Amino acid sequence: MPKEYDLVILGAGTGGYVAAIKAAKAGLKTAIVEKEKVGGTCLHRGCIPSKSLLKSAEMHALMKDSDKYGIAVNDVTLHFDKVQQRKNQVVEQLYQGVQALMAKGDIDIYQGHGRILGPSIFSPTAGTVSIEMNNKSENVMLLPKNLMVATGSKPRELPGLRANGENILTSDEALQLKELPSSIVIIGGGVIGIEWASMLSDFDVDVTVLENAERILPGEDAAISKEMTKQLMRRGIRIVTSANVESESCRIGEHVSISAAVEGKKETFAAEKLLLSVGRKANVEDIGLENTNIEVENGFIKTNAYYQTKESHIYAIGDVIGGMQLAHVASKEGAVAVDHITNKKPFILDEQSIPRCTYSRPETASVGLTEEQAKQKGLDVKTGIFSFQAIGKAVIEGNTDGFVKLIADKQTDDLLGVHMIGSRVTELISEASLAKVVDASAFEVAETIHPHPSLSEIIGESALSADGKAIHS
């Protein structure tokens, strides 16, 4: 007979396990079905391991530049095997922590591949889960009152150009590199591509980025994209935009070569390895969606504001529903869904209040509308831009490149967006996110007292700058 639960979650990534913890704390008998490891992509193949590598890359670059701090370091040597060892230790420590949280919440974990069944002898509605267990035992059947699909995503490949794990990689394979290549071509100048470009450059790899759009980080404010391009090119990274990659031209020999049409001219690019960074694809295959009335559009599951699918007792969250495809978004979506299941009044997620970050060197962070988006909405805007060069703490730390750009409604003074590029801005963005949540005005941001010296002073200065009142400029 099937085992009965209040909530069963397919997928134990960040969204899935956060939802499970919240559900358990709300008194729901909860189970998770996961075919690999609890923690999912973010912990094992995404956010955490990549940021660990980025930290090592940052330290390598800093040590090579230590003279400017009055510290002479001779023969800075990179031991990439130890970099990978540290990454694995970070992942393992956090993995143990997540497992402890599952045990603390008395959450049952089924290791295997779960598939949703249609109406059957077990239930008149779709939603029973059949699990093909990893240990090859007989299938286990779960009968949930509510089901949540949180199966995540995987790296997207280009038609005719697939990763082979050797010289053509996705981020999954790149994270497992035993040795650094001497050179790499990265196809895709979005967040993941730019993070890898920055990291590998700091590890002394020769990097070329090919981006199909007119600029890298095309989802960010144009000023941020321009500044990132300038800073990366200053470090020797080659950036080619408006590059229409011809997948069928890929050739593998001593190096990997590929051609692209760039402004009407064909160019060929060669490197030791090729990294595909062209987005992520939702994991919707082979999970039994065809046995339900759940709608899939453009490869993603459709939901309402509470993350219910067409089957009202089946919810879906995270990368599998598209949207911003960020770990913190998946977590919040899971929390909203659990609140809805438990008949609470969920705080509906507003995309304009969600921070987005790029953990390259320099970092970028933003929340809300870009200037172009605001103008497309017909808003009359005012902007304030303030440079880190005038911030004392930035001068102390030796990282004065970059700026904060604040966008507000000229008529109402409402804050519309904040966009940052520079050192540690992924930590600074939370203040701007809070300002968006409480619907703050530029005046209120300007009047907020920031400690001195601190990098956060730049937020107040950028708000003052929007009205031409900045103090240190």
C-alpha positions in Angstrom: 0.0 0.0 0.0 1.2 3.6 -0.7 2.6 5.5 2.2 0.5 8.6 2.9 1.9 12.1 3.4 0.5 15.6 3.7 3.2 16.8 1.3 5.6 15.1 -1.0 8.3 17.1 -2.8 10.0 15.9 -6.0 13.5 17.3 -5.9 15.6 18.3 -2.9 17.4 21.3 -4.3 17.3 24.6 -2.5 13.6 25.2 -3.2 12.6 21.7 -2.4 14.4 21.3 0.9 13.4 24.8 2.2 9.8 24.0 1.4 10.2 20.7 3.2 11.6 22.3 6.3 8.8 25.0 6.4 6.1 22.3 5.8 7.5 20.1 8.6 7.6 23.1 11.0 3.9 23.8 10.1 3.1 20.2 11.2 2.8 18.6 7.8 4.0 15.0 7.4 6.5 15.6 4.7 8.7 13.5 2.4 11.3 14.4 -0.3 12.1 12.3 -3.4 15.6 12.9 -4.7 17.5 10.7 -7.2 20.9 12.3 -6.3 21.9 14.3 -3.2 19.9 16.6 -1.0 20.9 20.1 -1.8 20.5 19.8 -5.6 22.2 21.8 -8.2 22.9 24.8 -6.1 24.8 22.9 -3.5 26.5 20.3 -5.6 26.8 21.7 -9.1 26.1 25.4 -9.0 26.0 28.3 -6.5 28.2 26.8 -3.8 31.0 25.1 -5.6 31.3 27.8 -8.2 31.5 30.5 -5.5 34.2 28.5 -3.7 36.3 28.5 -6.9 35.6 32.2 -7.4 36.9 32.9 -3.9 40.1 31.0 -4.6 40.5 32.9 -7.9 40.0 36.2 -6.1 42.7 35.3 -3.5 45.1 34.3 -6.3 44.6 37.6 -8.0 44.9 39.5 -4.7 48.2 37.8 -3.7 49.7 38.6 -7.1 48.8 42.2 -6.5 49.8 42.3 -2.8 52.6 44.8 -3.4 50.2 47.7 -3.5 49.2 46.9 0.1 52.9 46.9 1.2 53.2 43.2 1.4 55.8 41.4 -0.8 54.8 37.8 -1.7 57.4 35.9 -3.8 56.5 33.0 -6.1 52.8 32.9 -5.8 51.9 29.4 -6.9 48.5 28.1 -7.7 47.8 24.5 -6.6 44.5 23.8 -8.5 44.2 20.4 -6.9 44.0 22.1 -3.5 41.5 24.6 -4.8 39.3 21.7 -5.9 39.9 20.0 -2.5 38.7 23.1 -0.7 35.7 23.4 -2.9 34.7 19.8 -2.1 35.2 20.4 1.6 32.9 23.4 1.5 30.2 21.5 -0.3 30.5 18.5 2.0 30.2 20.7 5.1 27.1 22.3 3.9 25.7 19.0 2.7 26.1 17.6 6.2 24.2 20.6 7.5 21.3 20.1 5.1 21.1 16.4 6.0 21.0 17.4 9.7 18.1 19.8 9.0 16.2 17.0 7.3 16.7 14.7 10.3 15.7 17.5 12.7 12.5 18.1 10.8 11.7 14.4 10.7 11.5 14.6 7.0 11.5 11.3 5.1 14.0 11.1 2.2 13.5 8.6 -0.6 16.6 8.1 -2.8 15.3 7.4 -6.3 13.6 8.7 -9.4 10.0 9.7 -8.8 7.2 9.7 -11.4 3.7 11.1 -11.0 0.9 8.7 -11.7 -2.5 9.5 -13.1 -5.8 8.5 -11.4 -5.6 4.9 -10.2 -6.8 2.5 -7.6 -4.8 4.5 -5.1 -6.4 7.9 -5.8 -9.1 9.2 -8.0 -6.9 12.2 -8.9 -3.4 12.4 -10.3 -0.5 12.8 -7.9 0.5 9.4 -6.5 4.2 9.1 -6.8 6.0 5.9 -7.9 9.7 5.9 -6.9 12.2 3.8 -8.7 14.6 3.4 -5.8 18.4 3.8 -6.3 19.1 0.6 -4.3 17.2 -1.4 -6.9 14.6 -2.5 -4.5 10.9 -2.7 -5.5 9.2 0.6 -6.4 7.9 2.6 -3.4 4.5 4.3 -3.8 3.7 7.6 -2.0 0.2 9.0 -1.7 0.3 12.7 -0.9 -2.5 15.1 -0.1 -0.3 17.7 -1.8 2.6 17.3 -4.3 5.3 19.8 -5.1 7.4 19.5 -8.2 10.9 21.0 -7.6 13.0 19.1 -10.1 15.2 22.0 -11.1 17.1 22.4 -14.4 20.2 21.3 -16.2 22.6 23.2 -18.5 21.2 23.9 -21.9 23.2 22.8 -25.0 23.2 24.2 -28.5 21.6 22.2 -31.4 24.5 20.2 -33.0 26.9 21.1 -30.2 26.8 18.9 -27.2 29.2 18.6 -24.2 31.5 15.6 -24.2 33.1 16.2 -20.8 36.5 16.4 -22.3 37.1 19.5 -24.4 33.5 20.7 -24.8 32.0 21.4 -21.3 29.0 22.7 -19.5 29.4 24.2 -16.0 28.7 20.7 -14.6 31.9 19.3 -16.1 33.9 22.5 -15.6 33.4 22.2 -11.9 35.2 18.9 -11.9 38.3 20.0 -13.9 41.4 18.3 -12.5 43.7 20.7 -14.4 43.2 24.2 -15.7 43.3 24.6 -19.5 45.7 27.1 -21.0 42.8 28.7 -22.9 39.0 28.5 -23.2 36.3 29.9 -25.4 33.0 30.5 -23.4 29.8 30.6 -25.5 27.5 32.9 -23.6 28.1 36.2 -21.8 25.3 35.9 -19.2 25.8 35.6 -15.5 27.2 32.1 -15.5 29.5 32.8 -18.5 30.9 36.0 -17.0 31.5 34.3 -13.6 33.5 31.6 -15.3 35.3 34.1 -17.5 36.4 36.1 -14.4 37.4 33.1 -12.4 39.4 31.4 -15.1 41.1 34.7 -16.0 42.2 35.1 -12.4 43.6 31.5 -12.6 45.7 32.8 -15.6 43.7 31.1 -18.3 43.4 32.9 -21.7 39.6 33.6 -22.0 37.4 34.5 -24.9 33.7 35.2 -24.4 31.2 34.9 -27.4 27.9 36.5 -26.7 25.0 36.5 -29.2 23.4 39.7 -27.9 24.8 43.2 -28.4 26.3 43.2 -25.0 27.3 40.9 -22.2 24.9 40.6 -19.2 22.1 41.6 -21.4 19.5 41.4 -18.6 21.3 44.1 -16.6 21.3 47.9 -16.9 23.3 49.0 -20.0 25.6 51.0 -17.8 26.5 47.9 -15.8 27.1 45.9 -18.9 29.4 48.6 -20.3 31.4 48.9 -17.1 31.8 45.1 -16.8 33.0 44.9 -20.4 35.6 47.6 -19.7 36.9 46.0 -16.6 37.1 42.4 -18.0 38.8 43.6 -21.2 41.3 45.5 -19.0 42.2 42.2 -17.5 42.9 40.7 -20.9 39.6 38.8 -21.4 38.5 39.0 -25.0 34.8 39.8 -25.4 33.0 39.4 -28.7 29.4 40.5 -28.9 26.8 40.0 -31.6 28.4 36.7 -32.2 26.2 34.2 -34.0 27.9 30.9 -33.2 27.8 28.3 -36.0 27.5 25.0 -34.0 28.2 22.8 -37.0 31.6 24.5 -37.5 33.0 23.0 -34.3 36.1 21.0 -34.9 38.0 19.0 -32.3 41.8 18.4 -32.7 44.7 19.6 -30.6 42.4 22.5 -29.8 38.6 23.0 -30.2 37.7 25.5 -32.8 34.4 27.1 -33.7 33.2 29.8 -36.1 30.8 32.6 -35.5 29.3 35.3 -37.7 30.3 38.6 -36.1 28.9 41.8 -37.7 28.5 40.0 -41.0 32.0 38.5 -41.1 32.9 34.9 -40.2 35.6 34.5 -37.5 37.1 31.3 -36.1 38.0 31.0 -32.4 40.2 28.2 -31.0 41.1 27.2 -27.5 42.1 24.1 -25.5 38.5 23.9 -24.2 35.0 25.2 -25.0 32.5 26.0 -22.3 28.8 26.1 -23.1 27.0 28.7 -21.0 23.8 29.3 -22.9 21.2 29.0 -20.1 19.4 26.2 -18.4 16.7 23.8 -19.3 13.9 22.7 -17.0 13.8 19.1 -15.8 10.3 18.2 -17.0 11.0 15.0 -18.8 10.3 11.5 -17.4 8.5 12.7 -14.2 5.0 11.8 -15.3 3.6 15.1 -16.2 1.8 13.5 -19.1 -0.3 11.6 -16.6 -1.7 14.9 -15.2 -3.5 18.0 -16.5 -0.4 20.1 -15.7 0.4 22.5 -18.5 3.9 23.0 -19.9 4.6 26.1 -21.9 8.0 26.7 -23.7 9.5 23.9 -21.7 8.3 25.2 -18.2 5.5 24.2 -15.9 2.7 26.8 -15.7 1.5 27.9 -12.3 -0.5 30.7 -10.7 0.8 33.2 -8.1 0.7 30.6 -5.4 2.6 28.1 -7.6 -0.4 25.8 -8.1 -0.5 24.0 -11.4 -3.7 23.1 -13.4 -4.0 20.3 -10.8 -4.8 22.4 -7.7 -3.2 20.0 -5.2 0.0 19.9 -7.3 2.4 22.8 -7.0 5.6 23.6 -8.9 8.5 25.8 -7.9 12.0 26.8 -8.9 13.8 26.5 -12.2 11.2 24.0 -13.5 8.7 26.9 -13.8 11.2 29.3 -15.4 11.3 32.9 -14.3 14.5 34.2 -12.8 15.9 30.7 -12.1 17.7 31.7 -8.9 18.2 29.6 -5.7 16.8 32.3 -3.4 13.8 32.7 -5.7 13.1 28.9 -5.5 13.3 29.0 -1.7 10.8 31.9 -1.6 8.5 30.2 -4.0 8.5 27.1 -1.9 7.7 29.1 1.2 4.8 30.8 -0.6 3.4 27.4 -1.8 3.6 25.9 1.7 1.8 28.9 3.2 -0.9 28.4 0.6 -1.2 24.7 1.4 -1.5 25.5 5.1 -4.2 28.2 4.5 -2.1 31.1 5.5 -1.9 34.4 3.6 1.3 34.1 1.5 3.4 37.2 0.7 3.1 37.1 -3.1 6.5 37.3 -4.8 7.2 40.5 -6.7 9.8 40.0 -9.3 10.8 43.7 -9.0 11.9 43.1 -5.4 14.1 40.1 -6.2 17.9 40.8 -6.1 20.1 39.3 -8.8 23.8 38.9 -8.5 26.9 38.1 -10.6 29.8 36.9 -8.4 32.6 37.8 -10.8 35.4 40.3 -10.3 33.9 42.9 -10.2 30.6 41.8 -8.8 27.3 43.1 -10.0 24.0 43.2 -8.1 20.7 44.7 -9.0 17.0 44.9 -8.0 14.1 46.4 -9.8 13.8 48.1 -13.2 16.7 49.0 -15.4 16.6 52.6 -16.8 15.5 51.3 -20.2 12.7 49.2 -18.7 11.4 52.1 -16.7 11.3 54.3 -19.8 9.6 51.6 -21.8 6.9 51.7 -19.2 6.4 55.4 -19.9 7.9 56.5 -16.5 9.6 59.8 -16.2 12.8 58.8 -14.3 15.7 60.5 -12.5 19.0 58.7 -12.0 21.8 59.0 -9.5 25.2 57.5 -10.2 28.0 57.5 -7.6 31.5 56.1 -8.0 33.4 53.9 -5.5 36.3 56.2 -6.1 34.8 58.7 -3.7 34.1 56.1 -1.0 36.7 56.0 1.7 36.3 52.3 2.5 36.7 51.4 -1.2 40.0 53.4 -1.3 41.2 51.6 1.8 40.4 48.2 0.3 42.0 49.2 -3.0 38.9 48.5 -5.0 37.6 51.8 -6.4 36.3 50.6 -9.8 32.6 50.6 -10.2 29.6 52.5 -9.1 26.0 52.4 -7.9 23.2 53.6 -10.1 19.8 54.4 -8.5 16.7 55.0 -10.6 13.6 56.7 -9.2 10.3 58.1 -10.5 10.7 61.8 -11.0 7.1 62.5 -10.2 6.6 60.4 -7.1 10.2 59.8 -6.0 9.4 56.1 -5.7 12.5 53.8 -5.9 12.4 51.9 -9.2 15.7 50.1 -9.4 19.2 50.0 -8.0 22.2 48.7 -10.0 25.7 48.1 -8.7 29.0 47.0 -10.0 32.1 46.8 -7.8 33.7 45.0 -4.9 31.2 43.3 -2.4 28.1 44.7 -4.1 26.4 41.3 -3.7 26.4 42.1 0.0 25.2 45.7 -0.4 22.2 44.9 -2.6 20.1 43.6 0.4 19.6 47.2 1.6 18.2 48.1 -1.8 16.0 45.0 -1.8 14.5 46.0 1.5 13.9 49.5 0.2 11.9 48.0 -2.7 9.9 45.7 -0.4 8.8 48.7 1.9 8.2 50.9 -1.2 10.8 53.4 -0.1 11.5 56.7 -1.9 14.9 57.9 -3.0 14.6 60.5 -0.3 14.2 57.8 2.4 17.2 55.9 1.1 19.2 59.2 1.1 18.2 59.9 4.7 19.2 56.4 5.9 22.4 56.8 8.0 25.2 54.7 6.8 28.3 54.0 9.0 31.6 55.6 8.0 33.8 54.3 6.6 31.8 51.6 4.9 31.1 50.6 1.3 27.3 51.0 2.1 27.8 54.8 2.1 27.6 54.7 -1.7 23.9 53.8 -1.6 23.0 57.0 0.3 25.3 59.0 -2.0 23.7 57.6 -5.1 20.2 58.5 -3.8 21.4 62.0 -3.0 22.9 62.2 -6.5 19.5 61.6 -8.1 18.5 65.1 -6.9 22.0 66.6 -7.5 22.7 66.7 -3.7 25.6 64.1 -3.4 28.0 65.2 -0.7 31.3 63.7 -1.9 31.2 64.7 -5.6 
